Amino acid sequence: MSILFTNARLIDPEAGTESLGWLLVKDGVIAATGSETAMPKADEQVECTGACLAPGIVDIGVKVCEPGERHKESYKSAGMAAAAGGVTTMVTRPDTLPTIDTPEVLSFALRRANEAAPVNVLPMAALTKGREGLEMTEIGFLMDAGAVAFTDCDRVISNTKVFSRALTYARSLGALVIAHPQEPILSEGAAVTSGKFASLRGLPAVTAMAERMGLDRDIALLEMTGAAYHADQITTARALPALARAKRNGLNITAGTSIHHLTLNEMDVANYRTFFKVKPPLRAEDDRQAVIAALRDGTIDVISSMHTPQDEESKRLPYEEAASGAVALETLLPAALRLYHAEDLSLPQLFRAMALNPAKRLGLDAGRLCAGAPADLVLFNPDTPIVLDRFKLKSKSKNTPFDGARMQGKVLGTYVAGQPVFEAP
């Protein structure tokens, strides 16, 4: 089976280019690309009419609430939301009920994902049992069962002896550890970032230095153990010099940030709007701009949705009591395109951070438009205006901060191994 995409604006994050041309898919793999001249024949043809064709998004840090909380999100609903958002690979978190910390629970989650989700699902497993930071999991057995990385998600392992042992063991097995850089005592109970706004609102706050302190500790442990490490979210200017220095020193470290910290700031909380409560909390505008600059120069590698479904009951509470997190699988691309329209990042730079870099970090062939890469693709128009209606989202939970927002960018089609998993109506 062969498919030819014609008259497409090809976004190639590996070459850093965008050009008008065609792309040929054979048996689920990209066979060739080229300019509009000398197009090959194919069994099927997709006329793109000048829309952008890019590698599908590889989203690290998606929470799917199976097992335990299917009323918030299932593999079926998350998979449909991912497909509608141009996400072709979800890298899922282990912070479920129960925690994904044994091969048996991991196998259940993988089986459910393969049955229900139309996109690729790669599970992460917990680094410590129950994410309690006391005893590390069976990393080798979990890797054999399909775990692609290990993380305790937003729970910081405060016991440095336990964390250093886990890092040493992970290094011996070639496992990637994903951590949440934060000083746990300073950040405990915080709802917003320290500053004038937090004081005016009377909300419990955390200093931006807590992220820097957490990252400094993790970098010291990396120097000691030599493990492969990814910081899930770097959101403050204060943390960036330490990250850049660690990279210059040759440590095996990469870092991500969330789409919400790239496109929103602390003022968006306004009058205690709990859909804007995320973890870590939204930062100052200076921090947002610094993180964008770090993405541009490669200090930060990855943009993630940090998709965290919460039901209405857990959000309709006083701000400091409301649950943290926002759904973002469907809004990741249109929100990221705000950076493109503001001329902060080019389309190849965006897809380098959303597709190529996360794929490379996980050792995947995805995220590329070259021959031999899997035909996981997203076709989108970056200029189509939309007004987001949260009740039209395919996620079971509707906790998006972008409800009612005017955005630009519409996914026209999503393809996994060359097969359409979403086509816009």
Rosetta blueprint (number, residue, H / E / L):
1 M L
2 S E
3 I E
4 L E
5 F E
6 T E
7 N E
8 A E
9 R E
10 L E
11 I E
12 D E
13 P L
14 E L
15 A L
16 G L
17 T E
18 E E
19 S E
20 L E
21 G E
22 W E
23 L E
24 L E
25 V E
26 K E
27 D L
28 G L
29 V E
30 I E
31 A E
32 A E
33 T E
34 G E
35 S L
36 E L
37 T L
38 A L
39 M L
40 P L
41 K L
42 A L
43 D L
44 E E
45 Q E
46 V E
47 E E
48 C L
49 T L
50 G L
51 A L
52 C E
53 L E
54 A E
55 P E
56 G L
57 I E
58 V E
59 D E
60 I E
61 G E
62 V E
63 K L
64 V L
65 C L
66 E L
67 P L
68 G L
69 E L
70 R L
71 H L
72 K L
73 E L
74 S L
75 Y H
76 K H
77 S H
78 A H
79 G H
80 M H
81 A H
82 A H
83 A H
84 A H
85 G L
86 G L
87 V E
88 T E
89 T E
90 M E
91 V E
92 T E
93 R L
94 P L
95 D L
96 T L
97 L L
98 P L
99 T L
100 I L
101 D L
102 T L
103 P H
104 E H
105 V H
106 L H
107 S H
108 F H
109 A H
110 L H
111 R H
112 R H
113 A H
114 N H
115 E H
116 A H
117 A L
118 P L
119 V L
120 N E
121 V E
122 L E
123 P E
124 M L
125 A E
126 A L
127 L L
128 T E
129 K H
130 G H
131 R H
132 E L
133 G L
134 L L
135 E L
136 M E
137 T L
138 E L
139 I H
140 G H
141 F H
142 L H
143 M H
144 D H
145 A H
146 G L
147 A L
148 V L
149 A L
150 F E
151 T E
152 D L
153 C L
154 D L
155 R L
156 V L
157 I L
158 S L
159 N L
160 T H
161 K H
162 V H
163 F H
164 S H
165 R H
166 A H
167 L H
168 T H
169 Y H
170 A H
171 R H
172 S H
173 L H
174 G L
175 A L
176 L E
177 V E
178 I E
179 A E
180 H L
181 P L
182 Q L
183 E L
184 P H
185 I H
186 L H
187 S H
188 E L
189 G L
190 A L
191 A L
192 V E
193 T E
194 S L
195 G L
196 K H
197 F H
198 A H
199 S H
200 L H
201 R H
202 G L
203 L L
204 P L
205 A E
206 V E
207 T L
208 A L
209 M H
210 A H
211 E H
212 R H
213 M H
214 G H
215 L H
216 D H
217 R H
218 D H
219 I H
220 A H
221 L H
222 L H
223 E H
224 M H
225 T H
226 G L
227 A L
228 A E
229 Y E
230 H E
231 A E
232 D L
233 Q L
234 I L
235 T L
236 T L
237 A H
238 R H
239 A H
240 L H
241 P H
242 A H
243 L H
244 A H
245 R H
246 A H
247 K H
248 R H
249 N L
250 G L
251 L L
252 N L
253 I E
254 T E
255 A E
256 G E
257 T E
258 S E
259 I H
260 H H
261 H H
262 L H
263 T H
264 L L
265 N L
266 E H
267 M H
268 D H
269 V H
270 A L
271 N L
272 Y L
273 R L
274 T H
275 F H
276 F H
277 K L
278 V L
279 K L
280 P L
281 P L
282 L L
283 R L
284 A L
285 E H
286 D H
287 D H
288 R H
289 Q H
290 A H
291 V H
292 I H
293 A H
294 A H
295 L H
296 R H
297 D H
298 G L
299 T L
300 I L
301 D L
302 V E
303 I E
304 S E
305 S L
306 M L
307 H E
308 T L
309 P L
310 Q L
311 D L
312 E H
313 E H
314 S H
315 K H
316 R L
317 L L
318 P L
319 Y L
320 E L
321 E L
322 A L
323 A L
324 S L
325 G L
326 A E
327 V L
328 A L
329 L L
330 E L
331 T L
332 L H
333 L H
334 P H
335 A H
336 A H
337 L H
338 R H
339 L H
340 Y H
341 H H
342 A L
343 E L
344 D L
345 L L
346 S L
347 L H
348 P H
349 Q H
350 L H
351 F H
352 R H
353 A H
354 M H
355 A H
356 L H
357 N H
358 P H
359 A H
360 K H
361 R H
362 L L
363 G L
364 L L
365 D L
366 A L
367 G L
368 R L
369 L L
370 C L
371 A L
372 G L
373 A L
374 P E
375 A L
376 D L
377 L E
378 V E
379 L E
380 F E
381 N E
382 P E
383 D E
384 T E
385 P E
386 I E
387 V E
388 L L
389 D L
390 R H
391 F H
392 K H
393 L L
394 K L
395 S L
396 K L
397 S L
398 K L
399 N L
400 T L
401 P L
402 F L
403 D L
404 G L
405 A L
406 R E
407 M E
408 Q E
409 G E
410 K E
411 V E
412 L E
413 G E
414 T E
415 Y E
416 V E
417 A L
418 G L
419 Q E
420 P E
421 V E
422 F E
423 E E
424 A L
425 P L
